[in-house]
Amino acid sequence: MQSRTLRAVHAIAYLLRKARLLQFVDWIYYLKNLAYNRKNNRAFIAAHKAFAVPPAHLAFDAYGHTDWQSYFDSGAADAKALADIVNRENMARNARILEWGCGPGRVIRHLKDNLKQHVELYGTDYNAETIRWCQHNIDGIKFFVNQTKPPFPFESGLFDCVYALSVFTHLSEIMHFEWIREIRRVLKPNGLLIITTHGDTASNRLLSHEKQLYDLGTLVVRGDVKEGKKWYLAYHPKRFVTDDLLKGFDVVLHRQFYPTQDVWVARAK
Ligand SMILES: C[S@@+](CC[C@H](N)C(=O)[O-])C[C@H]1O[C@@H](n2cnc3c(N)ncnc32)[C@H](O)[C@@H]1O
């Protein structure tokens, strides 16, 4: 989308959010999106009989679309990009890796195929229906529900790596700190953390009063919808990530990952 069009979409979303109408408009868009993808989705399912696709409302809740080809292609591509990072960090054989906020399994279901060594995979999400679907449809991965607030249902120091793709992008400021502390707890000493954030590229969507705060290094949060949902948005200036969020970690990599999200790779101190 052109950046002027995108800014206009965000300005309209801003007004709908303030009027508490965003969820309603989102539901209408869901029905439209479902109808738009119907024919191609039927063809995808016929051609990929062994590949379970999630219920449409769960996919839309997490991704904002119901396009199964895109669910498959983007999941495989992001798993490869993630595995490239993990493979470079020389993970131990049988390492335990957790995806926090795994949604309907878009990425985690492709991960084992891309990793150099055998690992044990765990996925969690606060959406219990999503996790039930993952438990019944994706083999070889342990799935758990977590609550909106910590703790995880795991003992301390269990994981060699925790990753979260597009999860901090939907949290309030206080939950950033509660969850990063909890992730630190379940990571082994020197464990690997991989997260994505809305950085400078995404900040171009911000309205001028928000951009001023962002440029001062302040986390910008757009709420007025349920925390954790796709329209609850957080934008992360570099200063906030390095000085505040990842204070207990050594950053080893920061670069663009998605067109509008950065990836941060860090080791627990
Ligand atoms: C944009 S989706 C991304 C899903 C998945 N990480 C991916 O990249 O395909 C955000 C996910 O984070 C989950 N989420 C949001 N807040 C959460 C929390 N506090 N604990 C666990 N999951 C959360 C949502 O339910 C949703 O599945």
The ligand as a Gaussian input file, in Angstrom:
#p B3LYP/6-31G(d) Opt

LIG

0 1
 C       -0.199000     -10.881000      15.191000
 S       -0.497000     -12.427000      15.924000
 C        1.024000     -13.281000      15.537000
 C        0.904000     -14.786000      15.627000
 C        2.199000     -15.549000      15.383000
 N        3.247000     -15.128000      16.279000
 C        2.637000     -15.383000      13.945000
 O        3.592000     -14.634000      13.681000
 O        2.035000     -15.994000      13.071000
 C       -0.300000     -12.083000      17.657000
 C       -0.537000     -13.294000      18.516000
 O       -0.147000     -12.984000      19.853000
 C       -1.109000     -13.538000      20.726000
 N       -1.003000     -12.813000      22.013000
 C       -1.247000     -11.516000      22.282000
 N       -1.021000     -11.246000      23.576000
 C       -0.606000     -12.403000      24.143000
 C       -0.213000     -12.788000      25.461000
 N       -0.210000     -11.919000      26.480000
 N        0.160000     -14.065000      25.663000
 C        0.159000     -14.952000      24.650000
 N       -0.214000     -14.662000      23.397000
 C       -0.591000     -13.402000      23.147000
 C       -2.430000     -13.356000      20.002000
 O       -3.447000     -14.190000      20.504000
 C       -1.996000     -13.708000      18.567000
 O       -2.089000     -15.095000      18.334000

